[in-house]
Amino acid sequence: MQASMCMATSPSSHSINLQKPFHNPLLGNGFSSSKPCLTLRRRASSLTTKALLSTTKEIVLKEFHERRALKIISGLQNFDKENVASVVTAAQQGGATHVDIACDPELVKLATSLTSLPVCVSSVDPAAFPAAIEAGALMVEIGNYDSFYEKGVVFSPEQILNLTRETKKSLPSVTLSVTVPHTLSLPDQVKLAELLEQEGVDIIQTEGGKCSNPSKSGILGLIEKASPTLAAAYSISRAVKIPVMCSSGLSTVTAPMAIAAGAAGVGVGSAINKLNDVVAMIAEVRSIADSLESAGRLTASEEQSLKL
């Protein structure tokens, strides 16, 4: 009879406020249990946490499932708060769906104070992720390797698989994106993507901009620069069932091509974060977002025509 009077406490709403830092349910919950109600409270808190986890992942993956995700990347080793703030503001005001920043709790707090978009943190150190998740990040990315390539550092499939397993072990319910290195041959990129899918990765990200040296200027040069990551997106999207994000070397011209190639979204970094002011950043994000929206309308129209 006493147990029936012991009500399990739960939040007044299961919705997650993305505009402010919060105690992230991905790392557990804040329930305290007294001995008489220990079992009931544990069950209730477990159910509540599962509901929050499910809601959180749905929020993060929604635009990917709709094949219209646009992630703006500030840079894995960009800890310049002023620049990161500008990139995040541009993502929010320009129409992006996600923002990707360096894996630093203080940067996460800054980002979540400026945007309602899901914040992703990038790193090649799985031990750094939990603190960023606690600070409010909703997604983690093993990737954005460009800064390492400049130092002559490359990552093997075995290293990436080990980093993935370590991350999944510590954060099993967090949305995880992993970049497949362009340094691998295209068949090996596909093979690694298949193995990552088996490990429970949620999103595969492609790259290739750094390895491309366009011989032409203008639109031809933009297409040439994007060709490695477009080729990877095309091949990988046909080998896995999880969403593929095409990233690296993309522009307003080539972002829609990524969707046509099979990607569920695009990631854009240097085209935004290298600009000099936030107004220019917002304009470029808006331009890319508009190009994706136009591509989405065309795709929907083509699908409808096929049904008829």
Secondary structure, DSSP 8 states (H G I E B T S, - for coil): -HHHH------S-----TTS----GGG-------GGGHHHHHHHHHHHHHHHHHHHHHHHHHHHHTT-EEEEE--TT---HHHHHHHHHHHHHHT-SEEEEES-HHHHHHHHHH--S-EEEEES-GGGHHHHHHHT--EEEE--THHHHTTT----HHHHHHHHHHHHHH-TTSEEEEE--TTS-HHHHHHHHHHHHHTT-SEEEE--GGG---SS-HHHHHHHHHHHHHHHHHHHHTT-SS-EEEESS--TTTHHHHHHHT-SEEEE-HHHHTSSSHHHHHHHHHHHHHHHHHHHHHHHHHHHHHH-
